[in-house]
Amino acid sequence: MSAIATNWKTLLALFVLGLALLFASSLVAVSRSSPPAAASQTTAPVSNAPQEPPISNEIRGFPQLD
C-alpha cells in the first residue's frame, strides 16, 4: 500500500483544517473592511479663488505631437 492510502485520515484532517483557516481569514478580512466612501461625510472645501492652469511637462519651443 502507498503512504497516501495508509495516512488518508491525517491528509483529510489537514485539508479540512486548511479550508477552515481559509474561511476564517476571509471572514476576518470582511469584518475589518472600511465603510464605503459614499457613507463618509468628508467633503472638499469649495474655493472661489482663480485656479492656475496645470503644470505642463512640455518643453517650450517643442510642441508635443499627438
mmCIF file of the N, C-alpha and C atoms, coordinates in Angstrom:
data_MODEL
# 
_entry.id   MODEL 
# 
loop_
_atom_site.group_PDB 
_atom_site.id 
_atom_site.type_symbol 
_atom_site.label_atom_id 
_atom_site.label_alt_id 
_atom_site.label_comp_id 
_atom_site.label_asym_id 
_atom_site.label_entity_id 
_atom_site.label_seq_id 
_atom_site.pdbx_PDB_ins_code 
_atom_site.Cartn_x 
_atom_site.Cartn_y 
_atom_site.Cartn_z 
_atom_site.occupancy 
_atom_site.B_iso_or_equiv 
_atom_site.pdbx_formal_charge 
_atom_site.auth_seq_id 
_atom_site.auth_comp_id 
_atom_site.auth_asym_id 
_atom_site.auth_atom_id 
_atom_site.pdbx_PDB_model_num 
ATOM 1   N N  . MET A 1 1  ? 0.829   -1.181 0.000   1.00 0.00 ? 1  MET A N  1 
ATOM 2   C CA . MET A 1 1  ? 0.000   0.000  0.000   1.00 0.00 ? 1  MET A CA 1 
ATOM 3   C C  . MET A 1 1  ? 0.878   1.251  0.000   1.00 0.00 ? 1  MET A C  1 
ATOM 4   N N  . SER A 1 2  ? 0.351   2.273  -0.622  1.00 0.00 ? 2  SER A N  1 
ATOM 5   C CA . SER A 1 2  ? 1.109   3.525  -0.664  1.00 0.00 ? 2  SER A CA 1 
ATOM 6   C C  . SER A 1 2  ? 0.930   4.296  0.640   1.00 0.00 ? 2  SER A C  1 
ATOM 7   N N  . ALA A 1 3  ? 1.784   5.291  0.822   1.00 0.00 ? 3  ALA A N  1 
ATOM 8   C CA . ALA A 1 3  ? 1.736   6.087  2.044   1.00 0.00 ? 3  ALA A CA 1 
ATOM 9   C C  . ALA A 1 3  ? 0.442   6.898  2.129   1.00 0.00 ? 3  ALA A C  1 
ATOM 10  N N  . ILE A 1 4  ? -0.075  7.313  0.983   1.00 0.00 ? 4  ILE A N  1 
ATOM 11  C CA . ILE A 1 4  ? -1.316  8.090  0.983   1.00 0.00 ? 4  ILE A CA 1 
ATOM 12  C C  . ILE A 1 4  ? -2.485  7.232  1.451   1.00 0.00 ? 4  ILE A C  1 
ATOM 13  N N  . ALA A 1 5  ? -2.532  5.974  1.032   1.00 0.00 ? 5  ALA A N  1 
ATOM 14  C CA . ALA A 1 5  ? -3.629  5.093  1.418   1.00 0.00 ? 5  ALA A CA 1 
ATOM 15  C C  . ALA A 1 5  ? -3.609  4.794  2.909   1.00 0.00 ? 5  ALA A C  1 
ATOM 16  N N  . THR A 1 6  ? -2.438  4.743  3.507   1.00 0.00 ? 6  THR A N  1 
ATOM 17  C CA . THR A 1 6  ? -2.368  4.431  4.935   1.00 0.00 ? 6  THR A CA 1 
ATOM 18  C C  . THR A 1 6  ? -2.600  5.668  5.804   1.00 0.00 ? 6  THR A C  1 
ATOM 19  N N  . ASN A 1 7  ? -2.312  6.867  5.291   1.00 0.00 ? 7  ASN A N  1 
ATOM 20  C CA . ASN A 1 7  ? -2.435  8.090  6.080   1.00 0.00 ? 7  ASN A CA 1 
ATOM 21  C C  . ASN A 1 7  ? -3.558  8.995  5.573   1.00 0.00 ? 7  ASN A C  1 
ATOM 22  N N  . TRP A 1 8  ? -4.625  8.442  5.033   1.00 0.00 ? 8  TRP A N  1 
ATOM 23  C CA . TRP A 1 8  ? -5.670  9.264  4.437   1.00 0.00 ? 8  TRP A CA 1 
ATOM 24  C C  . TRP A 1 8  ? -6.414  10.095 5.480   1.00 0.00 ? 8  TRP A C  1 
ATOM 25  N N  . LYS A 1 9  ? -6.518  9.609  6.684   1.00 0.00 ? 9  LYS A N  1 
ATOM 26  C CA . LYS A 1 9  ? -7.233  10.365 7.714   1.00 0.00 ? 9  LYS A CA 1 
ATOM 27  C C  . LYS A 1 9  ? -6.455  11.635 8.089   1.00 0.00 ? 9  LYS A C  1 
ATOM 28  N N  . THR A 1 10 ? -5.155  11.518 8.196   1.00 0.00 ? 10 THR A N  1 
ATOM 29  C CA . THR A 1 10 ? -4.321  12.668 8.514   1.00 0.00 ? 10 THR A CA 1 
ATOM 30  C C  . THR A 1 10 ? -4.382  13.693 7.383   1.00 0.00 ? 10 THR A C  1 
ATOM 31  N N  . LEU A 1 11 ? -4.304  13.214 6.143   1.00 0.00 ? 11 LEU A N  1 
ATOM 32  C CA . LEU A 1 11 ? -4.364  14.114 4.996   1.00 0.00 ? 11 LEU A CA 1 
ATOM 33  C C  . LEU A 1 11 ? -5.719  14.810 4.913   1.00 0.00 ? 11 LEU A C  1 
ATOM 34  N N  . LEU A 1 12 ? -6.786  14.083 5.187   1.00 0.00 ? 12 LEU A N  1 
ATOM 35  C CA . LEU A 1 12 ? -8.117  14.666 5.168   1.00 0.00 ? 12 LEU A CA 1 
ATOM 36  C C  . LEU A 1 12 ? -8.263  15.707 6.276   1.00 0.00 ? 12 LEU A C  1 
ATOM 37  N N  . ALA A 1 13 ? -7.739  15.413 7.446   1.00 0.00 ? 13 ALA A N  1 
ATOM 38  C CA . ALA A 1 13 ? -7.813  16.361 8.555   1.00 0.00 ? 13 ALA A CA 1 
ATOM 39  C C  . ALA A 1 13 ? -7.037  17.636 8.232   1.00 0.00 ? 13 ALA A C  1 
ATOM 40  N N  . LEU A 1 14 ? -5.876  17.539 7.627   1.00 0.00 ? 14 LEU A N  1 
ATOM 41  C CA . LEU A 1 14 ? -5.092  18.707 7.243   1.00 0.00 ? 14 LEU A CA 1 
ATOM 42  C C  . LEU A 1 14 ? -5.805  19.530 6.170   1.00 0.00 ? 14 LEU A C  1 
ATOM 43  N N  . PHE A 1 15 ? -6.442  18.851 5.240   1.00 0.00 ? 15 PHE A N  1 
ATOM 44  C CA . PHE A 1 15 ? -7.189  19.538 4.193   1.00 0.00 ? 15 PHE A CA 1 
ATOM 45  C C  . PHE A 1 15 ? -8.370  20.309 4.775   1.00 0.00 ? 15 PHE A C  1 
ATOM 46  N N  . VAL A 1 16 ? -9.113  19.678 5.672   1.00 0.00 ? 16 VAL A N  1 
ATOM 47  C CA . VAL A 1 16 ? -10.256 20.331 6.309   1.00 0.00 ? 16 VAL A CA 1 
ATOM 48  C C  . VAL A 1 16 ? -9.781  21.502 7.170   1.00 0.00 ? 16 VAL A C  1 
ATOM 49  N N  . LEU A 1 17 ? -8.683  21.329 7.871   1.00 0.00 ? 17 LEU A N  1 
ATOM 50  C CA . LEU A 1 17 ? -8.124  22.410 8.680   1.00 0.00 ? 17 LEU A CA 1 
ATOM 51  C C  . LEU A 1 17 ? -7.714  23.587 7.796   1.00 0.00 ? 17 LEU A C  1 
ATOM 52  N N  . GLY A 1 18 ? -7.118  23.322 6.658   1.00 0.00 ? 18 GLY A N  1 
ATOM 53  C CA . GLY A 1 18 ? -6.731  24.385 5.726   1.00 0.00 ? 18 GLY A CA 1 
ATOM 54  C C  . GLY A 1 18 ? -7.945  25.135 5.197   1.00 0.00 ? 18 GLY A C  1 
ATOM 55  N N  . LEU A 1 19 ? -9.013  24.414 4.859   1.00 0.00 ? 19 LEU A N  1 
ATOM 56  C CA . LEU A 1 19 ? -10.232 25.073 4.405   1.00 0.00 ? 19 LEU A CA 1 
ATOM 57  C C  . LEU A 1 19 ? -10.854 25.912 5.505   1.00 0.00 ? 19 LEU A C  1 
ATOM 58  N N  . ALA A 1 20 ? -10.827 25.421 6.736   1.00 0.00 ? 20 ALA A N  1 
ATOM 59  C CA . ALA A 1 20 ? -11.381 26.173 7.864   1.00 0.00 ? 20 ALA A CA 1 
ATOM 60  C C  . ALA A 1 20 ? -10.586 27.460 8.092   1.00 0.00 ? 20 ALA A C  1 
ATOM 61  N N  . LEU A 1 21 ? -9.262  27.394 7.997   1.00 0.00 ? 21 LEU A N  1 
ATOM 62  C CA . LEU A 1 21 ? -8.436  28.588 8.168   1.00 0.00 ? 21 LEU A CA 1 
ATOM 63  C C  . LEU A 1 21 ? -8.672  29.595 7.039   1.00 0.00 ? 21 LEU A C  1 
ATOM 64  N N  . LEU A 1 22 ? -8.846  29.104 5.830   1.00 0.00 ? 22 LEU A N  1 
ATOM 65  C CA . LEU A 1 22 ? -9.128  29.978 4.696   1.00 0.00 ? 22 LEU A CA 1 
ATOM 66  C C  . LEU A 1 22 ? -10.462 30.691 4.894   1.00 0.00 ? 22 LEU A C  1 
ATOM 67  N N  . PHE A 1 23 ? -11.468 29.955 5.315   1.00 0.00 ? 23 PHE A N  1 
ATOM 68  C CA . PHE A 1 23 ? -12.785 30.532 5.554   1.00 0.00 ? 23 PHE A CA 1 
ATOM 69  C C  . PHE A 1 23 ? -12.735 31.554 6.690   1.00 0.00 ? 23 PHE A C  1 
ATOM 70  N N  . ALA A 1 24 ? -12.034 31.226 7.762   1.00 0.00 ? 24 ALA A N  1 
ATOM 71  C CA . ALA A 1 24 ? -11.936 32.142 8.899   1.00 0.00 ? 24 ALA A CA 1 
ATOM 72  C C  . ALA A 1 24 ? -11.191 33.419 8.520   1.00 0.00 ? 24 ALA A C  1 
ATOM 73  N N  . SER A 1 25 ? -10.133 33.307 7.732   1.00 0.00 ? 25 SER A N  1 
ATOM 74  C CA . SER A 1 25 ? -9.388  34.505 7.346   1.00 0.00 ? 25 SER A CA 1 
ATOM 75  C C  . SER A 1 25 ? -10.210 35.388 6.415   1.00 0.00 ? 25 SER A C  1 
ATOM 76  N N  . SER A 1 26 ? -11.041 34.795 5.575   1.00 0.00 ? 26 SER A N  1 
ATOM 77  C CA . SER A 1 26 ? -11.884 35.608 4.708   1.00 0.00 ? 26 SER A CA 1 
ATOM 78  C C  . SER A 1 26 ? -12.956 36.331 5.519   1.00 0.00 ? 26 SER A C  1 
ATOM 79  N N  . LEU A 1 27 ? -13.468 35.715 6.573   1.00 0.00 ? 27 LEU A N  1 
ATOM 80  C CA . LEU A 1 27 ? -14.443 36.377 7.435   1.00 0.00 ? 27 LEU A CA 1 
ATOM 81  C C  . LEU A 1 27 ? -13.805 37.535 8.188   1.00 0.00 ? 27 LEU A C  1 
ATOM 82  N N  . VAL A 1 28 ? -12.578 37.368 8.628   1.00 0.00 ? 28 VAL A N  1 
ATOM 83  C CA . VAL A 1 28 ? -11.883 38.440 9.335   1.00 0.00 ? 28 VAL A CA 1 
ATOM 84  C C  . VAL A 1 28 ? -11.625 39.607 8.393   1.00 0.00 ? 28 VAL A C  1 
ATOM 85  N N  . ALA A 1 29 ? -11.253 39.311 7.163   1.00 0.00 ? 29 ALA A N  1 
ATOM 86  C CA . ALA A 1 29 ? -10.989 40.371 6.185   1.00 0.00 ? 29 ALA A CA 1 
ATOM 87  C C  . ALA A 1 29 ? -12.259 41.155 5.878   1.00 0.00 ? 29 ALA A C  1 
ATOM 88  N N  . VAL A 1 30 ? -13.380 40.481 5.793   1.00 0.00 ? 30 VAL A N  1 
ATOM 89  C CA . VAL A 1 30 ? -14.644 41.156 5.509   1.00 0.00 ? 30 VAL A CA 1 
ATOM 90  C C  . VAL A 1 30 ? -15.075 42.011 6.692   1.00 0.00 ? 30 VAL A C  1 
ATOM 91  N N  . SER A 1 31 ? -14.873 41.519 7.891   1.00 0.00 ? 31 SER A N  1 
ATOM 92  C CA . SER A 1 31 ? -15.299 42.282 9.064   1.00 0.00 ? 31 SER A CA 1 
ATOM 93  C C  . SER A 1 31 ? -14.417 43.503 9.300   1.00 0.00 ? 31 SER A C  1 
ATOM 94  N N  . ARG A 1 32 ? -13.178 43.499 8.828   1.00 0.00 ? 32 ARG A N  1 
ATOM 95  C CA . ARG A 1 32 ? -12.268 44.628 9.017   1.00 0.00 ? 32 ARG A CA 1 
ATOM 96  C C  . ARG A 1 32 ? -12.332 45.636 7.876   1.00 0.00 ? 32 ARG A C  1 
ATOM 97  N N  . SER A 1 33 ? -13.111 45.372 6.853   1.00 0.00 ? 33 SER A N  1 
ATOM 98  C CA . SER A 1 33 ? -13.144 46.286 5.714   1.00 0.00 ? 33 SER A CA 1 
ATOM 99  C C  . SER A 1 33 ? -13.764 47.614 6.127   1.00 0.00 ? 33 SER A C  1 
ATOM 100 N N  . SER A 1 34 ? -13.299 48.681 5.494   1.00 0.00 ? 34 SER A N  1 
ATOM 101 C CA . SER A 1 34 ? -13.775 50.014 5.827   1.00 0.00 ? 34 SER A CA 1 
ATOM 102 C C  . SER A 1 34 ? -15.140 50.250 5.190   1.00 0.00 ? 34 SER A C  1 
ATOM 103 N N  . PRO A 1 35 ? -15.907 51.209 5.729   1.00 0.00 ? 35 PRO A N  1 
ATOM 104 C CA . PRO A 1 35 ? -17.214 51.508 5.143   1.00 0.00 ? 35 PRO A CA 1 
ATOM 105 C C  . PRO A 1 35 ? -17.029 52.118 3.759   1.00 0.00 ? 35 PRO A C  1 
ATOM 106 N N  . PRO A 1 36 ? -18.046 52.058 2.917   1.00 0.00 ? 36 PRO A N  1 
ATOM 107 C CA . PRO A 1 36 ? -17.931 52.631 1.569   1.00 0.00 ? 36 PRO A CA 1 
ATOM 108 C C  . PRO A 1 36 ? -17.684 54.131 1.617   1.00 0.00 ? 36 PRO A C  1 
ATOM 109 N N  . ALA A 1 37 ? -17.064 54.641 0.590   1.00 0.00 ? 37 ALA A N  1 
ATOM 110 C CA . ALA A 1 37 ? -16.714 56.059 0.548   1.00 0.00 ? 37 ALA A CA 1 
ATOM 111 C C  . ALA A 1 37 ? -17.958 56.943 0.537   1.00 0.00 ? 37 ALA A C  1 
ATOM 112 N N  . ALA A 1 38 ? -19.056 56.450 -0.021  1.00 0.00 ? 38 ALA A N  1 
ATOM 113 C CA . ALA A 1 38 ? -20.276 57.244 -0.076  1.00 0.00 ? 38 ALA A CA 1 
ATOM 114 C C  . ALA A 1 38 ? -20.850 57.474 1.318   1.00 0.00 ? 38 ALA A C  1 
ATOM 115 N N  . ALA A 1 39 ? -20.574 56.593 2.249   1.00 0.00 ? 39 ALA A N  1 
ATOM 116 C CA . ALA A 1 39 ? -21.116 56.721 3.590   1.00 0.00 ? 39 ALA A CA 1 
ATOM 117 C C  . ALA A 1 39 ? -20.361 57.736 4.423   1.00 0.00 ? 39 ALA A C  1 
ATOM 118 N N  . SER A 1 40 ? -19.139 58.051 4.045   1.00 0.00 ? 40 SER A N  1 
ATOM 119 C CA . SER A 1 40 ? -18.370 59.012 4.833   1.00 0.00 ? 40 SER A CA 1 
ATOM 120 C C  . SER A 1 40 ? -18.868 60.425 4.552   1.00 0.00 ? 40 SER A C  1 
ATOM 121 N N  . GLN A 1 41 ? -18.723 61.302 5.518   1.00 0.00 ? 41 GLN A N  1 
ATOM 122 C CA . GLN A 1 41 ? -19.246 62.661 5.417   1.00 0.00 ? 41 GLN A CA 1 
ATOM 123 C C  . GLN A 1 41 ? -18.156 63.679 5.131   1.00 0.00 ? 41 GLN A C  1 
ATOM 124 N N  . THR A 1 42 ? -17.079 63.274 4.507   1.00 0.00 ? 42 THR A N  1 
ATOM 125 C CA . THR A 1 42 ? -15.998 64.204 4.195   1.00 0.00 ? 42 THR A CA 1 
ATOM 126 C C  . THR A 1 42 ? -16.275 64.867 2.858   1.00 0.00 ? 42 THR A C  1 
ATOM 127 N N  . THR A 1 43 ? -16.171 66.201 2.830   1.00 0.00 ? 43 THR A N  1 
ATOM 128 C CA . THR A 1 43 ? -16.363 66.936 1.588   1.00 0.00 ? 43 THR A CA 1 
ATOM 129 C C  . THR A 1 43 ? -15.196 67.883 1.410   1.00 0.00 ? 43 THR A C  1 
ATOM 130 N N  . ALA A 1 44 ? -14.866 68.172 0.179   1.00 0.00 ? 44 ALA A N  1 
ATOM 131 C CA . ALA A 1 44 ? -13.776 69.093 -0.124  1.00 0.00 ? 44 ALA A CA 1 
ATOM 132 C C  . ALA A 1 44 ? -14.283 70.520 0.016   1.00 0.00 ? 44 ALA A C  1 
ATOM 133 N N  . PRO A 1 45 ? -13.473 71.405 0.558   1.00 0.00 ? 45 PRO A N  1 
ATOM 134 C CA . PRO A 1 45 ? -13.913 72.803 0.687   1.00 0.00 ? 45 PRO A CA 1 
ATOM 135 C C  . PRO A 1 45 ? -14.032 73.458 -0.684  1.00 0.00 ? 45 PRO A C  1 
ATOM 136 N N  . VAL A 1 46 ? -15.053 74.278 -0.829  1.00 0.00 ? 46 VAL A N  1 
ATOM 137 C CA . VAL A 1 46 ? -15.283 74.966 -2.093  1.00 0.00 ? 46 VAL A CA 1 
ATOM 138 C C  . VAL A 1 46 ? -14.477 76.255 -2.087  1.00 0.00 ? 46 VAL A C  1 
ATOM 139 N N  . SER A 1 47 ? -13.692 76.461 -3.137  1.00 0.00 ? 47 SER A N  1 
ATOM 140 C CA . SER A 1 47 ? -12.848 77.648 -3.223  1.00 0.00 ? 47 SER A CA 1 
ATOM 141 C C  . SER A 1 47 ? -13.263 78.467 -4.435  1.00 0.00 ? 47 SER A C  1 
ATOM 142 N N  . ASN A 1 48 ? -13.478 79.766 -4.232  1.00 0.00 ? 48 ASN A N  1 
ATOM 143 C CA . ASN A 1 48 ? -13.836 80.646 -5.338  1.00 0.00 ? 48 ASN A CA 1 
ATOM 144 C C  . ASN A 1 48 ? -12.622 81.363 -5.913  1.00 0.00 ? 48 ASN A C  1 
ATOM 145 N N  . ALA A 1 49 ? -11.443 81.058 -5.411  1.00 0.00 ? 49 ALA A N  1 
ATOM 146 C CA . ALA A 1 49 ? -10.224 81.690 -5.902  1.00 0.00 ? 49 ALA A CA 1 
ATOM 147 C C  . ALA A 1 49 ? -9.907  81.184 -7.304  1.00 0.00 ? 49 ALA A C  1 
ATOM 148 N N  . PRO A 1 50 ? -9.342  82.042 -8.144  1.00 0.00 ? 50 PRO A N  1 
ATOM 149 C CA . PRO A 1 50 ? -8.980  81.574 -9.502  1.00 0.00 ? 50 PRO A CA 1 
ATOM 150 C C  . PRO A 1 50 ? -7.902  80.497 -9.421  1.00 0.00 ? 50 PRO A C  1 
ATOM 151 N N  . GLN A 1 51 ? -8.051  79.527 -10.275 1.00 0.00 ? 51 GLN A N  1 
ATOM 152 C CA . GLN A 1 51 ? -7.102  78.410 -10.268 1.00 0.00 ? 51 GLN A CA 1 
ATOM 153 C C  . GLN A 1 51 ? -6.083  78.602 -11.381 1.00 0.00 ? 51 GLN A C  1 
ATOM 154 N N  . GLU A 1 52 ? -4.854  78.228 -11.093 1.00 0.00 ? 52 GLU A N  1 
ATOM 155 C CA . GLU A 1 52 ? -3.799  78.300 -12.094 1.00 0.00 ? 52 GLU A CA 1 
ATOM 156 C C  . GLU A 1 52 ? -3.922  77.102 -13.027 1.00 0.00 ? 52 GLU A C  1 
ATOM 157 N N  . PRO A 1 53 ? -3.498  77.254 -14.270 1.00 0.00 ? 53 PRO A N  1 
ATOM 158 C CA . PRO A 1 53 ? -3.539  76.100 -15.180 1.00 0.00 ? 53 PRO A CA 1 
ATOM 159 C C  . PRO A 1 53 ? -2.562  75.027 -14.695 1.00 0.00 ? 53 PRO A C  1 
ATOM 160 N N  . PRO A 1 54 ? -2.834  73.783 -14.994 1.00 0.00 ? 54 PRO A N  1 
ATOM 161 C CA . PRO A 1 54 ? -1.935  72.717 -14.547 1.00 0.00 ? 54 PRO A CA 1 
ATOM 162 C C  . PRO A 1 54 ? -0.550  72.862 -15.167 1.00 0.00 ? 54 PRO A C  1 
ATOM 163 N N  . ILE A 1 55 ? 0.439   72.388 -14.459 1.00 0.00 ? 55 ILE A N  1 
ATOM 164 C CA . ILE A 1 55 ? 1.818   72.455 -14.928 1.00 0.00 ? 55 ILE A CA 1 
ATOM 165 C C  . ILE A 1 55 ? 1.982   71.517 -16.115 1.00 0.00 ? 55 ILE A C  1 
ATOM 166 N N  . SER A 1 56 ? 2.562   72.019 -17.176 1.00 0.00 ? 56 SER A N  1 
ATOM 167 C CA . SER A 1 56 ? 2.775   71.225 -18.375 1.00 0.00 ? 56 SER A CA 1 
ATOM 168 C C  . SER A 1 56 ? 4.167   70.604 -18.344 1.00 0.00 ? 56 SER A C  1 
ATOM 169 N N  . ASN A 1 57 ? 4.288   69.428 -18.900 1.00 0.00 ? 57 ASN A N  1 
ATOM 170 C CA . ASN A 1 57 ? 5.594   68.788 -18.972 1.00 0.00 ? 57 ASN A CA 1 
ATOM 171 C C  . ASN A 1 57 ? 6.240   68.963 -20.348 1.00 0.00 ? 57 ASN A C  1 
ATOM 172 N N  . GLU A 1 58 ? 5.647   69.820 -21.166 1.00 0.00 ? 58 GLU A N  1 
ATOM 173 C CA . GLU A 1 58 ? 6.208   70.068 -22.488 1.00 0.00 ? 58 GLU A CA 1 
ATOM 174 C C  . GLU A 1 58 ? 7.394   71.017 -22.401 1.00 0.00 ? 58 GLU A C  1 
ATOM 175 N N  . ILE A 1 59 ? 8.335   70.853 -23.302 1.00 0.00 ? 59 ILE A N  1 
ATOM 176 C CA . ILE A 1 59 ? 9.479   71.758 -23.401 1.00 0.00 ? 59 ILE A CA 1 
ATOM 177 C C  . ILE A 1 59 ? 9.062   72.909 -24.309 1.00 0.00 ? 59 ILE A C  1 
ATOM 178 N N  . ARG A 1 60 ? 9.271   74.135 -23.824 1.00 0.00 ? 60 ARG A N  1 
ATOM 179 C CA . ARG A 1 60 ? 8.872   75.304 -24.613 1.00 0.00 ? 60 ARG A CA 1 
ATOM 180 C C  . ARG A 1 60 ? 9.629   75.315 -25.928 1.00 0.00 ? 60 ARG A C  1 
ATOM 181 N N  . GLY A 1 61 ? 8.910   75.611 -26.976 1.00 0.00 ? 61 GLY A N  1 
ATOM 182 C CA . GLY A 1 61 ? 9.520   75.675 -28.300 1.00 0.00 ? 61 GLY A CA 1 
ATOM 183 C C  . GLY A 1 61 ? 9.462   74.331 -29.035 1.00 0.00 ? 61 GLY A C  1 
ATOM 184 N N  . PHE A 1 62 ? 9.119   73.279 -28.358 1.00 0.00 ? 62 PHE A N  1 
ATOM 185 C CA . PHE A 1 62 ? 8.982   71.975 -28.981 1.00 0.00 ? 62 PHE A CA 1 
ATOM 186 C C  . PHE A 1 62 ? 7.602   71.418 -28.627 1.00 0.00 ? 62 PHE A C  1 
ATOM 187 N N  . PRO A 1 63 ? 6.584   71.741 -29.433 1.00 0.00 ? 63 PRO A N  1 
ATOM 188 C CA . PRO A 1 63 ? 5.236   71.262 -29.101 1.00 0.00 ? 63 PRO A CA 1 
ATOM 189 C C  . PRO A 1 63 ? 5.148   69.743 -29.171 1.00 0.00 ? 63 PRO A C  1 
ATOM 190 N N  . GLN A 1 64 ? 4.301   69.245 -28.343 1.00 0.00 ? 64 GLN A N  1 
ATOM 191 C CA . GLN A 1 64 ? 4.136   67.781 -28.280 1.00 0.00 ? 64 GLN A CA 1 
ATOM 192 C C  . GLN A 1 64 ? 3.275   67.330 -29.458 1.00 0.00 ? 64 GLN A C  1 
ATOM 193 N N  . LEU A 1 65 ? 3.681   66.298 -30.140 1.00 0.00 ? 65 LEU A N  1 
ATOM 194 C CA . LEU A 1 65 ? 2.942   65.769 -31.286 1.00 0.00 ? 65 LEU A CA 1 
ATOM 195 C C  . LEU A 1 65 ? 2.079   64.605 -30.795 1.00 0.00 ? 65 LEU A C  1 
ATOM 196 N N  . ASP A 1 66 ? 0.778   64.764 -30.949 1.00 0.00 ? 66 ASP A N  1 
ATOM 197 C CA . ASP A 1 66 ? -0.146  63.697 -30.536 1.00 0.00 ? 66 ASP A CA 1 
ATOM 198 C C  . ASP A 1 66 ? -0.553  62.849 -31.696 1.00 0.00 ? 66 ASP A C  1 
# 
